[in-house]
Amino acid sequence: MQKILNLRGLGTAGRQNELIEMSLTYRFDAVEIDMADVLGRDATMGRRFALQFLQSAKTRVGTFRLPISCGADEDSFQRDLVKLFTIIELAQELKCPRCYLEIEAGNDTVNFQENFETHRRRLHDVAQRLQDAGIRLGLALQHGAPQSTKAYRFIRSADELLTLIRMTGHKNTGLLLDTWNWLACGGTWQQIEDLNLALITETRLAEFPPGVDPITAKPQQIELPGSRPDSFALKVFKHLQQSGYDEAVSIATHASMFVEQSRDQVVFEMIQRLNLLVDVATGARPEADLWGGEPSELAAAP
């Protein structure tokens, strides 16, 4: 598996050098980048400046959020498609193998069926362009989807997302599996167990605090995966590890995790947790080490 330092909650937009430094310091295999930021730098300062930190660093680019909206009006979407040519060029220069798109949970002007057909058609087109460039597309549930207040509901459940992926009809379209969001949007263990692993483009691991109902939870109610004995995230990770999954994996965070800790401390805990999850999944360490016992040297010190 490729251990990726992702951006959720880190507040790293516009600070490529800091993100790269943390990725190298804590020995991640790759880093997520803010493609909208890179795209803006490319437009205003040129390609060389936009990519200089990322290309000179001894770390790989593992993923990025695709900054387009498949639910936008036709004129806006066509403008996004024009940007897609440049995005693909940037991703190819950075040798990034995947990207993802969060599907908006609602729309104020279009009903579910019309929106679904629009997404199906547009996603097929986008996925083909990405496939031609050697880049996989993962679809993700929008965080806070069940609480969306849009006039017309759209993709708000794990089952609806899987249906959209299937109906897109493109082999280059897969699933970004976020264990926190999966439960929050009504996903089940059985659905994951039944998935073809080749469908999963990347996995993000996070946990709910004890006593929190996933369906009504808020995005800031998040813990590191494996924080308690009945860990859903650990169950998913062990299943992936034992089934030969060899794609990207990361720890999901939220800005609330930085209230009492620095960003460096949280990133250090993320790589510690990833390394320990691997050890537990492969049987090198007991599961109890995730939520108790003496601390051990699992990663390079800050």
N, C-alpha and C positions, 0 to 999 in steps of 0.2 A: 504493500500500500504506500501511496505517496502522502506524506504528512504535510498538510498545507496550513499556513497561517492565514486565516481569513479575516475579512474586514468588519464583520458585523459587530457593532458596539465599540470598535477601537478608535473611531474618530481620526483616521489617518489620511483623509482626503487632503491632497496638496502637499503631503510630506513623504514622498517616495523614499527619500534617503533614510528616514527614521524607520520606515517599514522594512526596508531591505536590511538595515542594521540589526533589527530585532530578529528577523528571520535567520540571519547568519549567526548571531550571538547564541540563540537558543536551538540551533541545529534543526530547523525545519527543512524539509526537502524542497519546498516551493512556497510561493506567496501568491495570494490573491491581489490583483491590482484594481484600481478605480479607473476603468476604461473611459468613463466620461471625462475624468481629469486629464488622462493621457491624450484624449481626442482634442480637448481644449488647448492643451499645450502645443499639440501638433499644428493646430490652426493658427495660433497666435505667435508661436516662437520657432516653428519649424520641426521637422522630423528628428534631426540630430539632437536637439535640446530635449524633445519630448521623451526620447528613449535612452539618453546617455547613462542615467543612473542604473536603469534596469539591465541594459546590455553589458555594462562594465562590471556589474556585481556577480559574485560567484554563487548565485541562487537562481532557480528557475521560476518562471511564471506559470502557476498551476491552473488558474481560472480567473474569470472576470464576469461581472454582471453585464449582460448585453443591454446598452442604454437605448432601447427602442420600446415602443408600446404597440402591441398588436390590437389593442382595443381603441386606439385613437381614430379620429375621423380620417377619411381617405387622403386628404391633402397632407395631413401631419404624418401619416404612415409613409407616404411616398417620399417625403423629406427624410424620414428615418432610413428608408432604403438607400437613399443617396449616401448617407453617412455610413451605411453598412459596408460599402466598398472600402472606405478608409479604415474602418474598424478591423476588417479582415486583413488588410495590409499590415496594420500595426500588430495584430495578433500573430501573423505569420513571421514577422521580423523578430518577435519575442519568443517564437516557437511554443506558443501556448496551445495545448491540445484540446481545451474545452472552455465552454462558457455556459451561463445559465440565464434564465429569464423567469422572473416572478410574475405569475399570472394574476392580474388584478381581480379582486373579489366581487366587483360590481361595476355598474355603468349607469349613468344618469339619463341616457337617451335611447339605449338599445336593449331589447328584451333578451332573455337567455338564449333562445334558439337562434336568433339572428346573430348574436354575439359569438355563439359557439361556431357557427358556420364561417364567420369572418376570421376567427382565430385559426380554425382548421386550415383554411386556405392560405392565410398569411404565414402561418408557422411552417407549412410545407415548403413554401417559397424560400423562407429564411433558412430553413434546415438544409435545403439543397445547395444554397450558396455557401453555407458553412462547410458542408461535406466536401464540396469541390476544393475547399481550402484546407481540408484535413482537420477540421475543428468540430467537436461534438457539441450538441445543444442539450442541456438539461432543463426541464421545466420544474418550477418550484411553486408551492403554495405561498400565497402572500401572508406574511405574519399579521396576525390579528384579523384574518379573513372572516371568521364567524361573527365578528362584531362590526363588519362593514355596514355603513349607513347609506350606501348608494340606493337610488330608486329601484334599480333592477339588479337582482342578485346574479352573480356569475359563479366561478369556480371557488367553492368554499369548503369542499370536502376532499379527502384523499381519493375516494371512489370517483368523484367527478374529474379529478386531475388525471387519474389513470385512464379514464375513458377518453379524455382529450388527447392524451399521448397516443393511444391506440388509433383514434380516428384521424389524427394528423397524417397517418399513413406514410411516415418516412422513417426509415431505419436509423437515421442519424439523430432522431429525437428520443431522448430518454428522460430519466427522473433524477432530480436532485432530492435525495432523501434526507430530510431534517427530522430527527427523532422527536424533538420538542413539538415542532409544527405538525408532524404526522398525527400525534395523539390529540393535539389541540383542534385539529380538523376532522376528528372522528376516525382516523386510520387505526387499523388493527394489526396485531402480530401475525394473524393468519394471512393477511394480504401481503405482508413482507415475505413470509415464508414461501408463498406461492409465486413470488416474482422471479422472473428470469434475471439472474444477476447481471447479464449483459445489458439490461435496460438501465441500470443505475450508473449515472455518469459521475456522481460524487456523493459523499455522505457527510452529514454534519451531526455531531453528537451533543446532546444537552439533556438535562434532567429537570423534572418538576420538583419543587420542595415538597416535603411530606404534607399530606392533607389538602393539597391544592387540586381542584377539579380541572383537568386539562381543557375541557370544553369552554369553561368560563375564565380561564387564566389570562393574564395580561403578559405581553412579551417580556416585561422586566422581571417576571417571576421565573427565574432560570438558575440552574445550578450546573456545576461540572458533571459530566456523565459518570455514572458509577458511584454517586455520592451516598447511596443507601443499598441495602441488601436486595431489594426487589427492583433493581435497576432495569428499566426497559431499554435504555441506551446500551447497556452492557450486553443484554440478551441479543440485541440486533448486531452489535459489533462481533460477538462470538460467532454468530451465524454467518456473517460475511467472511470473517477470517477463516473459518473452518470449511467454507464452501468455495474458497479460492478467489474471492473478490480481490482485484488488484488495481482498483482505481483510487481516486483521491479521497482522503478522510481528513476531517478537521474538527475542532472544538468550537461550538457556537457560543457566543458571548452576548452581553448587553451592556450598554453604558453604565447601568446601575451597579455593575460589578466593580467599578472604579471609585465608588464612594469612599471606601476605606483602604483601598490598595492602589498603588501606582499601576500604570499600564504595563510597565516592565514586569512587575510582580505577577500580574494576571497572565501575561504571555508565558512567563516561566512556569506557572502552574499548568497552563495548557499543554506545553510540551511534556512536562512530567506526567500529566494524566494520559496523554496519548501513548507514551512509552510504557506506562504501567498497564494500560488496557491491552496492549500487544502482549505483554508478559503474561497477563491473566488469561487471555484468549488462547495462548499457545501452551498453557499449563506450566509456565516457568515460575509463576508466583500464585499464591492462593487468592481467591476473590476477596477475602476479608482485608487484604492489604489496601483495597480501594477506599474503604471507609473506616479503617482503624489500624492499629499496630504502630510500630516505630517507623518514622520517616526514613527513607533511603535515598541514596544518590542516584536519581533516575535520569538526570540531564545535567548539562554544564551549568555551573553556578552563574548568576548574573555577573 
